[in-house]
Amino acid sequence: MTVEDALRKIALLRKVSTDNGALAAEAEAAYRLQKALMRRFDIKSQDVPDGPATTSKPFGLTWTYWQELFDEFDLPLTHFGGRGSAEISYTMIVYIRLAANEWWIEEKSARGWQATVRDRGMDSLRNYLREHAPKKYSFVKR
């Protein structure tokens, strides 16, 4: 690997973050890897150029990440293209916009469906579901 290769890889690793949909462990691993490359090739932080300008996120989420999240709560996820949804209860639906890494909750009221919560990222949705998703209990002896 050359210094130019290391610079390119470091610039790409800087884009791995929880804001872009990576898990906290993935973001931490990317950070440690970029620091290791910087030490190995004696590269200073200011020497690393910004990554190549692209129209799409190189580390954007796929539906697999969201599916795993909903599987934790036994909720069925349906999606088509860049949008998806899951029914939390008969009065509550979560909608996801994949490209923006954004989700929102709509709740049924006397005036129809209304958006009640909006946020970004899988971790914030996981925290919300821990509080509001129906609990699944099993009386099976393990």
Secondary structure, 3 states (H helix, E strand, C coil): CCHHHHHHHHHHHCCCCHHHCCCHHHHHHHHHHHHHHHHHCCCCHHHCCCCCCCCCCCCCCCHHHHHHHHHHCCCCEEEECCEEEEEEECCEEEEEECCCCEEEEEEEECCEEEEEEEEECHHHHHHHHHHHCCCCCCCCCC
